[in-house]
Amino acid sequence: MNTPILEARGLQKCYTMTPALDIDLILPRGKVVGLLGPNGSGKTTLIKLAAGLLRPTRGELLISGMPVSQHTKAIVSYLPERNALPNWMKAADALDFYATMFPDFDRERAIYMLDTLQIPAAQRIKTLSKGMKEKVQVVLAMSRHAELFLLDEPIGGVDPATRDFILDAVIRNREPNSTVLISTHLITDVEQILDDFIFLQKGHIVRYGPACETREEEGKTLDQLFREVFRC
């Protein structure tokens, strides 16, 4: 399939007179792409637009060649920055909910990840620590056989060992033709799994390219390059 998994054409999102996001972008299939930028650069806005939680002010956003809709939500797995699970739910209830909502949800994979992360399936969400809640959401998002994974700060609130597990899950659990768009500030932790990277600043793409080739050409890690580009 040659259709890009995500295509933004003159895409703008405005909250005030100044656009929070103003980009053109094509994401190919089968890539892990880092969406990198300082706070307020538009990362979460782009992810929410692709997830169908926001509407563009101008321009067009296509997922697998289709306008964002219920049809695209069926092939997109979204991990929000903050916990979005109701407090009354147990982890097991969350698995039931996802299995009902998404035909591509892999319950066996989810149970394996819960067990590995030592998350008690019978415990209510409200009694879990912040880190444990984030782990549950990662399990839910990465247990789908989606075409596009939108991960908004998936490793920001967890310990280093869990970061390693999550990043390994990103690589192992995605389909060969699926794309992962991962937003994070922890560039050192993620850059070794990235195929491509996007530097976003004040709603604009200031750099987009292949991670490995860029490191070789620049003689710098992506983290070093990020600090150079976004120096205060």
Backbone as numpy.savetxt, mean C-alpha at the origin, in Angstrom:
# Nx Ny Nz CAx CAy CAz Cx Cy Cz
-1.27 -9.81 -20.04 -2.12 -8.62 -20.04 -1.23 -7.38 -20.04
-1.40 -6.53 -21.07 -0.54 -5.36 -21.22 -1.12 -4.10 -20.60
-2.39 -4.12 -20.21 -3.00 -2.94 -19.61 -2.33 -2.62 -18.29
-1.88 -1.38 -18.07 -1.27 -1.03 -16.77 -2.25 -1.28 -15.64
-1.74 -1.65 -14.48 -2.62 -1.87 -13.35 -3.17 -0.55 -12.84
-2.40 0.54 -12.98 -2.88 1.86 -12.55 -2.39 2.91 -13.54
-3.30 3.79 -13.95 -2.93 4.88 -14.84 -3.64 6.16 -14.41
-2.86 7.18 -14.12 -3.39 8.49 -13.74 -3.10 9.48 -14.86
-4.14 10.15 -15.33 -4.01 11.11 -16.42 -4.49 12.47 -15.94
-3.57 13.39 -15.77 -3.93 14.72 -15.29 -4.70 14.66 -13.99
-4.32 13.73 -13.11 -5.07 13.49 -11.88 -4.81 14.58 -10.86
-5.87 15.21 -10.40 -5.76 16.23 -9.37 -6.77 15.95 -8.25
-6.33 16.24 -7.03 -7.22 16.26 -5.89 -6.95 17.52 -5.10
-7.98 18.35 -4.95 -7.84 19.62 -4.24 -8.69 19.60 -2.98
-8.11 20.03 -1.89 -8.85 20.26 -0.66 -9.04 21.76 -0.43
-8.08 22.54 -0.95 -8.17 24.00 -0.93 -7.91 24.47 -2.36
-7.49 25.68 -2.55 -7.18 26.18 -3.89 -5.94 25.51 -4.47
-5.04 25.04 -3.60 -3.82 24.39 -4.05 -4.03 22.89 -4.11
-3.74 22.24 -5.24 -3.93 20.78 -5.34 -3.05 20.03 -4.34
-3.65 19.06 -3.65 -2.89 18.18 -2.78 -2.18 17.10 -3.59
-2.69 16.89 -4.82 -2.10 15.90 -5.72 -2.34 16.36 -7.15
-1.28 16.30 -7.97 -1.38 16.71 -9.37 -0.35 15.89 -10.15
-0.78 14.75 -10.71 0.19 13.81 -11.28 -0.31 13.15 -12.57
0.64 12.67 -13.33 0.43 11.67 -14.38 1.31 10.49 -14.00
0.77 9.29 -14.10 1.51 8.12 -13.60 0.99 6.86 -14.27
1.90 5.97 -14.61 1.55 4.63 -15.09 2.31 3.62 -14.24
1.57 2.70 -13.63 2.18 1.61 -12.87 1.99 0.31 -13.64
3.08 -0.37 -13.99 2.96 -1.65 -14.68 2.59 -2.77 -13.72
2.30 -3.91 -14.27 1.98 -5.08 -13.45 3.25 -5.79 -13.00
3.11 -6.52 -11.89 4.20 -7.36 -11.44 5.33 -6.64 -10.74
5.06 -5.46 -10.17 6.11 -4.66 -9.53 5.78 -4.39 -8.06
6.83 -4.22 -7.28 6.69 -3.65 -5.93 7.24 -2.23 -6.00
6.37 -1.25 -5.76 6.70 0.15 -5.97 6.64 0.91 -4.65
7.70 1.61 -4.31 7.72 2.42 -3.11 7.20 3.82 -3.40
6.20 4.24 -2.63 5.65 5.59 -2.74 6.23 6.38 -1.57
7.21 7.23 -1.87 8.06 7.82 -0.84 7.99 9.34 -0.90
7.85 9.95 0.25 7.81 11.40 0.32 7.57 11.86 1.74
7.84 13.13 2.03 7.62 13.65 3.39 6.14 13.74 3.72
5.84 14.02 4.98 4.45 14.22 5.39 3.81 15.31 4.54
2.56 15.07 4.14 1.84 16.07 3.37 2.19 16.09 1.89
2.89 15.07 1.42 3.30 15.07 0.01 2.22 14.55 -0.92
1.19 13.90 -0.38 0.10 13.39 -1.21 0.04 11.88 -1.30
0.86 11.18 -0.54 0.91 9.71 -0.63 -0.44 9.08 -0.27
-0.96 9.43 0.88 -2.23 8.85 1.32 -3.37 9.27 0.41
-3.32 10.49 -0.11 -4.35 10.94 -1.05 -4.37 10.06 -2.29
-3.21 9.78 -2.86 -3.15 8.92 -4.04 -3.69 7.53 -3.73
-3.29 6.96 -2.61 -3.75 5.62 -2.24 -5.26 5.60 -2.04
-5.81 6.61 -1.38 -7.25 6.65 -1.16 -8.02 6.86 -2.46
-7.46 7.61 -3.39 -8.10 7.76 -4.70 -8.15 6.41 -5.42
-7.04 5.68 -5.39 -6.98 4.38 -6.05 -7.89 3.36 -5.39
-8.07 3.51 -4.07 -8.94 2.60 -3.32 -10.41 2.96 -3.46
-10.71 4.10 -4.05 -12.09 4.52 -4.23 -12.69 5.22 -3.04
-11.85 5.68 -2.12 -12.33 6.39 -0.93 -12.41 7.89 -1.14
-11.75 8.39 -2.17 -11.82 9.80 -2.55 -12.13 9.88 -4.04
-12.71 11.00 -4.43 -12.96 11.25 -5.85 -12.02 12.33 -6.36
-11.51 12.17 -7.58 -10.62 13.20 -8.12 -11.36 14.53 -8.32
-10.62 15.60 -8.16 -11.16 16.92 -8.51 -11.14 17.10 -10.02
-10.06 16.65 -10.64 -9.92 16.70 -12.10 -9.15 15.47 -12.55
-9.22 15.20 -13.84 -8.42 14.13 -14.41 -9.07 12.77 -14.29
-8.29 11.75 -14.58 -8.80 10.39 -14.66 -7.85 9.43 -13.97
-8.44 8.45 -13.30 -7.66 7.40 -12.65 -8.27 6.06 -13.04
-7.45 5.22 -13.67 -7.91 3.92 -14.14 -7.18 2.81 -13.38
-7.92 1.79 -13.00 -7.37 0.59 -12.40 -7.64 -0.56 -13.37
-6.57 -1.16 -13.89 -6.70 -2.22 -14.88 -7.58 -1.77 -16.05
-7.41 -0.52 -16.45 -8.14 0.02 -17.58 -9.55 0.47 -17.29
-10.00 0.36 -16.02 -11.37 0.72 -15.66 -11.38 1.91 -14.71
-12.37 2.80 -14.84 -12.53 3.86 -13.84 -12.75 3.25 -12.46
-12.28 3.94 -11.43 -12.43 3.44 -10.06 -13.91 3.27 -9.73
-14.27 2.09 -9.28 -15.67 1.74 -9.02 -15.71 0.49 -8.16
-16.91 -0.06 -7.97 -17.04 -1.33 -7.25 -16.29 -2.44 -7.97
-16.23 -2.36 -9.31 -15.53 -3.39 -10.07 -14.03 -3.37 -9.75
-13.45 -2.19 -9.61 -12.01 -2.13 -9.31 -11.73 -2.48 -7.86
-12.67 -2.17 -6.97 -12.46 -2.54 -5.56 -12.33 -4.05 -5.39
-12.93 -4.81 -6.32 -12.86 -6.26 -6.24 -11.46 -6.80 -6.55
-10.62 -5.98 -7.18 -9.27 -6.44 -7.53 -8.19 -5.65 -6.80
-8.60 -4.79 -5.89 -7.67 -3.95 -5.12 -7.75 -4.32 -3.64
-6.60 -4.56 -3.03 -6.53 -4.80 -1.60 -5.90 -3.58 -0.93
-6.66 -2.95 -0.03 -6.25 -1.68 0.58 -5.96 -1.87 2.05
-4.78 -1.42 2.45 -4.40 -1.40 3.87 -4.34 0.04 4.32
-5.29 0.50 5.16 -5.28 1.90 5.59 -4.17 2.20 6.57
-3.86 3.48 6.69 -2.80 3.91 7.62 -3.21 3.69 9.06
-4.51 3.86 9.35 -5.00 3.70 10.71 -5.97 2.53 10.79
-6.13 1.99 12.00 -7.03 0.87 12.20 -8.45 1.22 11.78
-9.04 0.37 10.95 -10.40 0.62 10.47 -11.36 -0.48 10.89
-10.92 -1.37 11.77 -11.76 -2.49 12.19 -12.61 -2.10 13.40
-13.89 -2.48 13.43 -14.73 -2.17 14.59 -14.19 -2.84 15.86
-14.27 -2.13 16.96 -13.73 -2.63 18.23 -14.43 -3.90 18.71
-15.71 -4.10 18.33 -16.44 -5.26 18.82 -15.99 -6.55 18.14
-15.33 -6.43 16.99 -14.91 -7.61 16.24 -13.80 -8.37 16.95
-13.80 -9.66 16.77 -12.64 -10.49 17.08 -11.85 -10.65 15.78
-10.60 -11.07 15.90 -9.81 -11.30 14.69 -10.50 -12.33 13.80
-11.09 -13.35 14.41 -11.81 -14.38 13.64 -13.00 -13.77 12.90
-13.69 -12.81 13.54 -14.81 -12.13 12.88 -14.33 -11.36 11.65
-13.16 -10.74 11.78 -12.60 -9.98 10.67 -12.32 -10.90 9.48
-11.82 -12.11 9.75 -11.59 -13.08 8.68 -12.92 -13.46 8.01
-13.96 -13.67 8.82 -15.28 -14.00 8.26 -15.79 -12.87 7.38
-15.61 -11.64 7.86 -16.08 -10.47 7.11 -15.37 -10.37 5.76
-14.06 -10.52 5.76 -13.30 -10.43 4.51 -13.65 -11.57 3.56
-13.87 -12.76 4.11 -14.23 -13.90 3.27 -15.58 -13.66 2.59
-16.48 -12.96 3.28 -17.79 -12.64 2.71 -17.67 -11.53 1.67
-16.84 -10.53 1.95 -16.73 -9.37 1.08 -15.91 -9.63 -0.18
-14.86 -10.45 -0.06 -13.90 -10.59 -1.15 -13.73 -12.06 -1.54
-14.21 -12.45 -2.72 -14.08 -13.85 -3.17 -12.63 -14.32 -3.27
-11.68 -13.37 -3.41 -10.27 -13.77 -3.55 -9.57 -13.89 -2.20
-10.31 -13.81 -1.10 -9.70 -13.89 0.22 -9.28 -15.33 0.52
-8.03 -15.50 0.97 -7.46 -16.81 1.24 -7.45 -17.03 2.76
-8.46 -17.72 3.27 -8.59 -17.91 4.72 -7.43 -18.71 5.29
-6.97 -19.72 4.58 -5.86 -20.53 5.08 -4.60 -19.69 5.25
-4.35 -18.82 4.30 -3.20 -17.93 4.40 -3.36 -17.00 5.60
-4.56 -16.47 5.80 -4.81 -15.55 6.90 -4.60 -16.24 8.25
-5.11 -17.47 8.38 -4.95 -18.21 9.64 -3.47 -18.49 9.91
-2.74 -18.86 8.87 -1.30 -19.11 9.03 -0.59 -17.84 9.52
-0.93 -16.69 8.93 -0.27 -15.45 9.32 -0.66 -15.04 10.74
-1.92 -15.22 11.11 -2.34 -14.93 12.49 -1.55 -15.78 13.48
-1.43 -17.07 13.16 -0.70 -17.97 14.06 0.78 -17.58 14.14
1.38 -17.27 13.01 2.80 -16.91 13.00 3.06 -15.64 13.80
2.14 -14.68 13.70 2.28 -13.42 14.42 1.74 -13.49 15.84
1.28 -14.69 16.23 0.77 -14.93 17.58 -0.36 -13.98 17.95
-1.29 -13.84 17.03 -2.48 -13.02 17.26 -3.63 -13.95 17.62
-4.20 -13.84 18.82 -5.30 -14.73 19.22 -6.58 -14.40 18.44
-7.07 -15.36 17.69 -8.23 -15.13 16.82 -9.50 -14.83 17.61
-9.55 -15.28 18.87 -10.76 -15.10 19.68 -10.75 -13.81 20.49
-9.70 -13.03 20.39 -9.59 -11.80 21.19 -10.20 -10.62 20.44
-10.93 -9.78 21.15 -11.59 -8.64 20.51 -10.56 -7.58 20.12
-10.86 -6.91 19.02 -9.95 -5.89 18.48 -9.66 -4.82 19.52
-10.69 -4.42 20.29 -10.50 -3.31 21.23 -9.51 -3.64 22.34
-9.26 -4.93 22.58 -8.33 -5.31 23.64 -6.90 -5.49 23.13
-6.70 -5.42 21.82 -5.37 -5.59 21.25 -4.56 -4.31 21.34
-3.25 -4.44 21.41 -2.38 -3.28 21.37 -2.42 -2.64 19.98
-1.92 -1.42 19.88 -1.88 -0.74 18.59 -1.12 -1.56 17.54
0.02 -2.11 17.96 0.81 -2.91 17.04 0.09 -4.16 16.58
-0.64 -4.81 17.51 -1.38 -6.02 17.17 -2.53 -5.71 16.22
-3.19 -4.57 16.43 -4.26 -4.17 15.51 -3.72 -3.98 14.09
-2.54 -3.36 14.01 -1.93 -3.15 12.71 -1.57 -4.48 12.05
-1.12 -5.42 12.86 -0.79 -6.74 12.32 -2.03 -7.42 11.74
-3.16 -7.31 12.44 -4.40 -7.92 11.94 -4.76 -7.33 10.57
-4.62 -6.02 10.44 -4.97 -5.39 9.17 -4.02 -5.82 8.05
-2.75 -6.00 8.38 -1.79 -6.50 7.39 -2.18 -7.90 6.95
-2.54 -8.75 7.91 -2.96 -10.11 7.59 -4.14 -10.10 6.63
-5.13 -9.27 6.90 -6.32 -9.20 6.06 -5.96 -8.73 4.65
-5.15 -7.69 4.57 -4.81 -7.13 3.25 -3.98 -8.09 2.42
-3.01 -8.75 3.05 -2.09 -9.61 2.30 -2.62 -11.03 2.10
-3.82 -11.31 2.60 -4.41 -12.64 2.40 -5.39 -12.66 1.23
-5.36 -11.64 0.43 -6.17 -11.62 -0.78 -5.30 -11.90 -2.00
-5.92 -12.46 -3.03 -5.25 -12.68 -4.31 -5.62 -11.52 -5.23
-5.20 -10.33 -4.85 -5.58 -9.11 -5.55 -4.61 -8.81 -6.69
-5.03 -7.93 -7.59 -4.16 -7.48 -8.67 -3.34 -6.26 -8.26
-3.89 -5.47 -7.33 -3.19 -4.28 -6.85 -3.32 -4.21 -5.34
-2.18 -4.12 -4.66 -2.16 -3.95 -3.21 -1.75 -2.51 -2.91
-2.57 -1.82 -2.12 -2.30 -0.44 -1.71 -2.02 -0.45 -0.21
-0.77 -0.31 0.15 -0.36 -0.43 1.55 0.12 0.91 2.06
-0.65 1.51 2.96 -0.35 2.84 3.48 0.31 2.70 4.85
1.62 2.89 4.89 2.42 2.78 6.11 2.20 1.44 6.83
2.47 0.31 6.16 2.17 -0.98 6.77 3.14 -1.40 7.87
4.31 -0.75 7.96 5.31 -1.19 8.95 5.65 -0.10 9.96
4.90 0.98 9.96 5.24 2.12 10.80 5.09 1.88 12.29
4.15 1.02 12.68 3.88 0.86 14.11 4.22 -0.49 14.67
5.08 -1.25 13.97 5.40 -2.59 14.45 6.89 -2.72 14.72
7.26 -3.75 15.46 8.65 -3.96 15.83 9.45 -4.47 14.63
10.79 -4.38 14.69 11.63 -4.77 13.55 11.42 -6.20 13.07
11.23 -7.15 13.99 11.02 -8.54 13.58 9.73 -8.69 12.79
8.68 -7.97 13.23 7.41 -8.03 12.52 7.52 -7.32 11.17
8.32 -6.25 11.10 8.56 -5.61 9.81 9.12 -6.61 8.81
10.09 -7.39 9.25 10.69 -8.39 8.37 9.64 -9.39 7.89
8.77 -9.82 8.80 7.73 -10.77 8.43 6.77 -10.16 7.42
6.37 -8.92 7.67 5.42 -8.26 6.78 6.02 -8.08 5.39
7.26 -7.62 5.32 7.89 -7.41 4.02 8.10 -8.73 3.29
8.40 -9.78 4.04 8.50 -11.10 3.43 7.14 -11.55 2.90
6.08 -11.23 3.64 4.73 -11.59 3.21 4.35 -10.85 1.93
4.80 -9.60 1.82 4.54 -8.83 0.59 5.11 -9.55 -0.62
6.32 -10.08 -0.48 6.97 -10.77 -1.59 6.36 -12.14 -1.83
6.15 -12.91 -0.78 5.70 -14.30 -0.93 4.24 -14.41 -1.32
3.39 -13.52 -0.82 1.96 -13.72 -0.95 1.32 -13.07 -2.17
2.04 -12.19 -2.84 1.43 -11.57 -4.02 1.57 -12.50 -5.22
0.63 -12.35 -6.16 0.70 -13.10 -7.40 1.81 -12.53 -8.28
2.39 -13.33 -9.17 3.50 -12.83 -10.02 3.12 -11.61 -10.85
1.84 -11.50 -11.21 1.41 -10.40 -12.07 0.78 -9.25 -11.28
0.78 -9.34 -9.95 0.16 -8.29 -9.14 1.19 -7.21 -8.81
0.69 -6.03 -8.51 1.54 -4.89 -8.17 1.26 -4.46 -6.74
2.32 -4.10 -6.03 2.20 -3.60 -4.66 2.69 -2.15 -4.65
1.84 -1.23 -4.20 2.22 0.16 -3.99 2.29 0.38 -2.50
3.50 0.62 -2.00 3.71 0.68 -0.56 4.24 2.06 -0.17
3.47 2.73 0.67 3.84 4.05 1.18 4.50 3.88 2.54
5.66 4.51 2.72 6.35 4.40 4.00 7.40 5.49 4.15
7.75 5.77 5.41 8.88 6.64 5.72 10.14 5.81 6.01
9.95 4.51 6.24 11.06 3.64 6.64 11.72 3.07 5.39
12.42 3.93 4.69 12.96 3.56 3.38 14.03 2.48 3.49
14.87 2.57 4.49 15.93 1.58 4.66 15.35 0.18 4.79
14.21 0.05 5.48 13.60 -1.26 5.68 13.03 -1.84 4.39
12.49 -0.98 3.50 11.75 -1.50 2.35 12.55 -1.51 1.05
13.63 -0.74 0.96 14.19 -0.51 -0.37 14.73 -1.77 -1.03
15.11 -2.78 -0.25 15.63 -4.01 -0.85 14.54 -4.84 -1.54
13.26 -4.58 -1.24 12.19 -5.34 -1.90 11.57 -4.54 -3.05
12.01 -3.29 -3.25 11.39 -2.44 -4.26 11.95 -2.70 -5.65
11.04 -2.81 -6.61 11.45 -2.81 -8.02 11.59 -1.37 -8.52
10.59 -0.54 -8.19 10.59 0.86 -8.60 10.30 1.74 -7.40
10.56 3.04 -7.56 10.25 3.99 -6.50 9.68 5.26 -7.10
8.87 5.94 -6.30 8.30 7.23 -6.66 8.61 8.20 -5.53
9.24 9.32 -5.85 9.41 10.40 -4.90 8.30 11.42 -5.15
7.51 11.67 -4.12 6.38 12.58 -4.22 6.63 13.78 -3.30
6.46 14.98 -3.82 6.67 16.20 -3.04 5.61 17.23 -3.38
4.89 17.68 -2.37 3.84 18.69 -2.53 2.88 18.32 -3.65
2.54 17.04 -3.71 1.55 16.57 -4.68 2.07 16.28 -6.06
3.38 16.45 -6.28 3.96 16.24 -7.60 5.01 15.12 -7.54
5.10 14.36 -8.62 6.15 13.36 -8.74 7.44 14.05 -9.15
8.45 13.98 -8.30 9.73 14.62 -8.61 10.76 13.62 -9.11
10.47 12.33 -8.90 11.37 11.31 -9.45 10.64 9.97 -9.43
10.81 9.20 -10.51 10.17 7.89 -10.64 11.11 7.02 -11.46
11.51 5.88 -10.91 12.43 5.05 -11.67 12.67 3.71 -11.03
13.53 2.89 -11.65 13.87 1.57 -11.10 14.81 1.71 -9.92
14.55 0.95 -8.86 15.33 1.10 -7.62 16.77 0.65 -7.78
16.98 -0.54 -8.33 18.34 -1.10 -8.40 19.23 -0.26 -9.30
18.73 0.08 -10.50 19.52 0.86 -11.45 19.84 2.24 -10.90
18.90 2.83 -10.20 19.12 4.16 -9.62 20.21 4.12 -8.56
20.19 3.09 -7.72 21.24 2.96 -6.71 22.61 2.82 -7.36
22.68 2.04 -8.44 23.96 1.85 -9.12 24.44 3.14 -9.80
23.51 3.84 -10.47 23.88 5.07 -11.18 24.27 6.18 -10.22
23.55 6.31 -9.11 23.78 7.40 -8.17 24.89 7.07 -7.17
25.17 5.77 -7.00 26.12 5.38 -5.97 25.61 5.65 -4.58
24.29 5.63 -4.42 23.65 5.93 -3.13 22.50 4.95 -2.91
22.17 4.73 -1.66 20.94 4.01 -1.35 19.76 4.94 -1.62
18.57 4.36 -1.71 17.38 5.20 -1.88 17.17 6.09 -0.67
17.52 5.59 0.50 17.40 6.39 1.72 18.32 7.61 1.64
19.54 7.42 1.19 20.47 8.55 1.04 19.97 9.52 -0.02
19.46 9.00 -1.12 18.94 9.86 -2.17 17.72 10.64 -1.69
16.86 9.97 -0.92 15.69 10.63 -0.35 16.10 11.81 0.53
17.08 11.60 1.40 17.53 12.66 2.30 18.13 13.83 1.50
18.76 13.52 0.38 19.34 14.56 -0.45 18.27 15.37 -1.17
17.29 14.67 -1.74 16.22 15.33 -2.50 15.32 16.16 -1.60
15.03 15.61 -0.41 14.06 16.26 0.46 14.71 16.97 1.66
15.98 17.34 1.51 16.67 18.03 2.60 15.93 19.31 2.96
15.75 19.54 4.25 15.02 20.72 4.73 15.86 21.98 4.52
